[in-house]
Structures are given as structure tokens and as C-alpha cells.
């Protein structure tokens, strides 16, 4: 599913290759940055990056961090109009990778005794999750974080889809959305299932989780992420933009089609009001910061052992596909060679990202395509299983 329909997780599709299309531009060689002969060790990754480019993925930027240091690279175009190459140091919108940051804050609050994962939503937000069968008194914080709440996904609402993922987006790209507005829209629908009785990805879950963070702490979730994660780790390229429409420099342009009609125009959607995604996917970062974040998280630098174990306790996404699982804002991604990496993917208009690391946090990769296409799974497989 492309980001022009929803910024849902595509974790279940890690190994699915995007259909080949006309390359947007010739692939570019790896850029220096981390030097140390890194290009030789990551030649399979570079080839996979170049092969992943198509009409819906004009450019890609990647950083790998391992025991040898950092390797930064890019391929394709970052600006179709000016024919400028994609940059290896680009900032980009990370979409649902935001969810791992939100879950980390919630788990820190649990470690501090400020809340419990088995607290009900109704305890913290009485009357907010109600209507058409929704009952916040039966849904726990844990079920929000692992998507077993059954709460309707606001981005699946037909009116929302037309306004946000269709051509109407061009007239509404700077609209401000509030969490309350998004939750109220979701409450117009019936839940997908009773709490704990299934799994379905719902952006509404993380909008609500952020509202709980604010209720518990008395400050917005963005401030909590800044104080608890961004500043301690020195993530200078990472921000929670709120309503600010611009990307910090350096950055590339972001592109997407707003229609499935043949020959639909590829729109420049770089500037938008990120409140439309909110705590489900509004954050901005770069590959170096995402690698630093996931490495620190998995090495126990952000969470006590108990909470990290809770985060990595997974539930099946599909009973018929036991390999697909989801934890608390993080998911395991099995590779073709048996290595399992942990992280999250994310899509938002004109941006498709993935950040993963080995369980010990010592080998990490973060990437971004400046469009809804791109075979992220092939790049990850090449890095963790290829001929480095």
C-alpha cells in the first residue's frame, strides 16, 4: 500500500519487491563519509539501492553503521526539476518510524512508575475513546502500542482519504489537524475487533498514546521526546515539527502521485503541515540520527532491561503468517540469511523510510526514498546478508 493511501506500516511486506519502472535517473556512486573503504564492504547494498529506483522512488539515501564506522551513500535524484542528485546527508520525514520514539517515552514513564502498560485508556482519557462500540475502559496502553486495541484507523476514513491522499490534498496541505479531531473522526466508525482479539495497524493508537503522555506529564509528547531522547542522544537532525511545513537543509524534494489513474502526475509534496500525521508519523530525522537512536535503544541506553523486553515482546500480525510480528512500536524483520533486525518503517507524502538494527544494536541501517516506492527490503537484505 502506497503512502498516498495511508502512512501505515509496510513491515509485513519487507521482502516484497516494488514493480520495476523507468529509472528516474542514472544511479550515482557512493558518496564519501565514513570512508575507511566502506564502499567495498557495502557494494551489495549500493547495488540494491541503485536497483530499487523507479518512477515512484527517484532517489535514495542510506547510512550504515557497524564496527568499522559509518558508511553514507545516495543514489538517484533528489530534485527532478533541477536534476540534482540525492544527498547522503539529507533530512527527511520519517513517517511511522515516529512510533518507536513515542513507545520509548511511554515505556520510560512506565519504568518511572508514572503509568502502567495495563492501565486502561479510560483511566487517563475518560470519555475520549467512546462511540460506535469503542470503549476506552476496555483498552489498555499496551494494546495501543502493539495495535491490538481494535480502534479504527483514522487514516482509513473515506473522507480523510479523499482530503489527505487524493488530489484535494493540494488545497489542504497546510491544514492543521489536532489529536482530538483525529480521534473524534475515528470514533465515528465501529472498532475493527474487540480489544485484544486481533491485530490491525491503526495510526489512531499512537495519536491516543501521545495524548496519554501529555496527560501523565503535563507537557506535549513532542517536548517529552525532545527531553528524553533527542537531547540525551545528541540527535541534531531530529525534530518533532508540529505545524512547520519545511524540511531543514540539507534535504531533497519529495514526490508522490495523488491518484491511481494511469499517467497521474507526480506532485512535489515536500512542504506540508505535518500535524496531519501527528504522533503517528510527523517526525523529521536523518539516517545518521536514526541509526544512533536504534543502536542506543537496542543496547539498553534508553530503557531498563524490563521495559526493553516488553518492547520486544511481539504479537502476530497475521495468524496465517507466523513470521510477521509486532512489538511495542518496534518490529522484527527476518532477512533471507536468518539474521533478524529490529526497527520500524514509515511512509508519509513523498517519503518512504526504514530504520533497523541487529538485536545488539551494533549493526544498523537507515534509509529513505523520496517517493512512495523503493524496495527497502532488498537493500536491508543486501546489507545484512550480502557480500560486504
N, C-alpha and C positions, 0 to 999 in steps of 0.2 A: 504494500500500500504506500503510495507516494505522499509526500508531505503536503501536497495540495489538497489532500483529503483529511488528514489528521496528523498531528505530531505524536503519533503513537510509537511504541517501541517496535522495532523490527528484529528483536532478539531471536525470535523463532526462525527467522529467515537468514541466519548468519551464512549459511552455505549456499544460498540461492543466488545465482549469477544474474545480474541485470541483463536483459536482452541487448545484444550488440547494436550499436547505432553508429552513425557517422561521427568520427572523432572531431571534437571542436577545434583542435589544434594539434600540431605535432607535439609529441611528448618532449619534455625538457629533461636535461641531465640533472642528477642530484646536485643540490647546492651545498657549498661547504658550510660546516657548522657542527663542531664536534669532531671534525677532521679525523685524525687517527686512523686513516684508511677505512673509515666506516663504510664507504661506498662498496668496497669489495665484500664485506661481511653481509651487506644488505642488498646485494644485487638482485636476489629473487623478489624482495619487497619492491624494489624500484621497478622491475618488470611488471609486477602485478599492479602497481599504481598506474603505469602507462596504459596497460591493457584495460583498466577499469573506466577510462574516459569515454564518454559518449555524448550525445546531444543533450542529455539531462544531467551530465556531470562534466562540465567543461574543464574543470581544474581540481587538483587535489593537493593538499598539504599534509605532511606527516612528520612526526618526530618519534624516534625510537630511543629509549634509554635502557641500557644494560650495563654489565660490568665493565665494558670498555668506555662508557660515557654516552654522550648524546649524539645522535645522527639525525640531521634535519634535511628534508628533501621536499621537492614540489614537482608537479608535472602539469602540463596543460595551461589553460588560460585563466587568469583572474579577472580580466576585463575584456569582454567580447567586442565592445565598440572600439576601444583603443588597441586591441590585440596585444595587451600586456600580459606577461606570464604570471602564473600563480606564485605567491611568495611563501617561502618556507617558515617565515616568522608571523604569518597572518593571524590576526584576531578573527573570531567567527562566533556566530550564535550556536550554542551547544544543544539547544532543544532539551529533550528529556534527560540528558546527562545531568541536568539540574536536579533531578530526583535523588541522585546519590548524595548531593550536598544537603538537601532537605532531610533525608533519612538520617544522615550523620548527626545533624543538630538534634533531631528527636531522640536518638539513642544517647547522645551526650546528656540530654535532660533526664533521661531515664537513669543513667549512671549516677546522676547527682540527686536522685530521689524526688525530682520535681514532678514527674509523671510516671505512669506505668504503661507498658505496651498493652496491657489488658484493661486499661481504663476504657470506658465507653466514650464515643464521640459526644453523646448526650451529656456526659458529666462536664465536659469542657465547653461545649457549644450547644446549650439547651435550646431546642426548637429550631435549630438551623437545618438539620438533616431530617426533614419530615415531609410527607406528602406522597400520594400515589403509591403507597406501600413502603416507602423508605422510613426507617425508624432508627435514629441515631443512638437510642438506648440499647440497641441490639448489635451495634457495630463497634469493634474495638480499634484502637490506634494501630495495632499490629495488622489488622485486616485492611486498613488504609494503605499501609506501606507495602504489603505484599499482593495487593489487588485481589483480595478475596472478600471484599466488602459487599460486592454486588451493586454498588452505587453506579447509577447511569453515567456514562462518559459524556460530558458536556460537549466535546468536540464532535460527537456523533449526531447531535441535534440537527435536524434538517435546516432550520432557519440559520443556525450558526454556520453550518457547512456552506450555505449559499453566500452568506455575508463575508465569510472569512476565507474560504477556499475556492470560491468562484470569481468571476470577473468583477463582482461587486466589491471585492477586496480593494480594488484600486481606488474606489471612492471612500473606503472606510479604513484604510491602512493606518491612519493616525488616531483612530478612535481609542478612548481609554476604557478599559474593562476593569471592573472591581471583582474581587473574590466573591463578594456577596451576590453580585449579578450572575456570575457563572454558576454558583451553587444553586441559586433560585431557578435558573434555566434547567439545570439537571433535574431538579425536583418536580418538574412538570411531567416527567416520564416515570414509568414503573422501573423498579430495580431489575437488574438482569437475573438475579437469583437471590435466595435468602443468604444472609451473612454466613460466610464460611462454607458454603455449599457449592462453590465453583471458583473459577479463576477467569477474570477478564480485565484487561488493561483499561484503566479509567483515569484520565487526567484529573477528574474531579477529586479523586482520592488525595492527590498532593496539594490541590488548592485548599482542601479542608485541613490537611496536615499542617500547612503553613499558618492557617487561621488558629490552630491549636497552639503552635509555637508562640504566636503573638499573645494569645490568652494566658499562657503559662508564664511568659517572661515579661509581658507588658511592653515589648518592643516588636517592631515588624520582623518578619523572618529574614528579610534582607540584612538587617542590622546584625542579627544573630549569626548568619553565615559569615559576614564580614569579620566579626569579633572572634568567632570560634574557629574559622577555617582559613579564610583568605589572609588575614593579617598574621596569624601564627606561622603559616607556611610561606609567607612572602610571595603570594600569588599576584604579582603586579599586573598581569594581563587579564585578571579575572574580575568580573563585576556583576552586580545584580542591577540592571539598568532602570528598572521601574517603567517610566514612560518616555525615556530618552530614545529617540529614533535612530541615532547614528552609531556606527561601529567605530571604535578607536583605530588609529593608524598604528602599524600597517595593517591593511585589510584588502580583500578583493571584493568585487561585486558579487551579488547573489542573484540567482536566476531560477525561475520556475514558470511552468505553464499553468494557467488558471482554468483550463478547460481540457477535457479528454477528446475534443473534436480533432480530426485529422488536420494537420497544419496549424494547430493552435500556436499563437505567438509565445515566445519565450520572454517573459517580462523581467525587468530588473526590479527586484523586490528588496534591495539592500536596506532601504530605510523603511521602518515600520515602528509602530508603538508596541513594544514587547509585552505590555500588560495583557495583551490578548492571550498570551501563554501563561503568564504569572508564574507561580511556584511550580507549575507542571513543566515549564520549559523556557523561561525567559533569559537565562544567564548567558553571558559572553565570556569567552576564555581564549586560550591558545593552546597548542599542542604541548608545549613545554610545561605549562601550568597544570594541565590535566594529567600528564604523567607524574608530576610531583605530587598531586593530590592523591591519585590512586595508589601510588607507591607508599606514601605515608599512611594512608588508610589501611591498606592490607598488611603493613608492617606493624600495626598497632600503635601508631603515633597519634591517632585522633580518638580512638575508642579503647576502653578497657577490654580485656580478653573476653569477658562475658558478653558485652554488647557487640563486639565484632563477631562472635559466634552466633548471636541472634541474627545479625545482619546476613550472615552466610547460611542461615537455616532456610532451605528453599522448599517451595511447593511446586507441584507440576502445573505447567500452563495448559497442558492437554493430556488427558488420561491416555490417549492413543499414541502419544509421542513422549515416552518417559525421559528422553534426553533433554527435553525442553523444560527448564525450571526457572524460578524467580525467587529471590530472597527479599530483603527489606531495602528496596531501592538499588539493588545490585543483582546481577545475574551471572551464572557460569556459562562460558562459551566453550564447548568442546571443539578442538581442532582435529584435522584429519589424521594427525600423528599421535593423538591421545593426550597431548598437553591441554590442560583446562586453564583458561584465563578468565578473570573476573572483571566486570565493568558494566558499562551501560552504553546504549546507543541513543541518538536523538535526532529528530528532524523538526525543522521549522522552515517557513518560507525561504526557499533558495539555499538551504543549508542542511547537510546530512553528515552527522558526526558519529564517531565511535571511539571510546577510550577503554583500554583493557590492560591488565597486568597479571603476571603469574601470582599464585597464591602467596608467595613470599615477598611480593612487591618489587623484586629485583630486575624484572624484565618487563617493560611497559611500552605500549604503543598508543598514540592518539592520532586521529586523522579527521579530515573534513573535506567533503566535496562541496563546491559552491553551486549545488543544484540537488534535486531530489533523487538522482540516480547514483551510480557508482557501486561497484561490488566490494564493499568493505570486508566481507568475509574472506574473499580471495587474498586481500592484502594482509589480513591477520594470519591466514594460513601460511602465506609465503614467509612471513617474518618468523613465526614460531615453529615452522616445520621445513622451511626452505634451506637452500644451500648457502648459508651465510659464511 
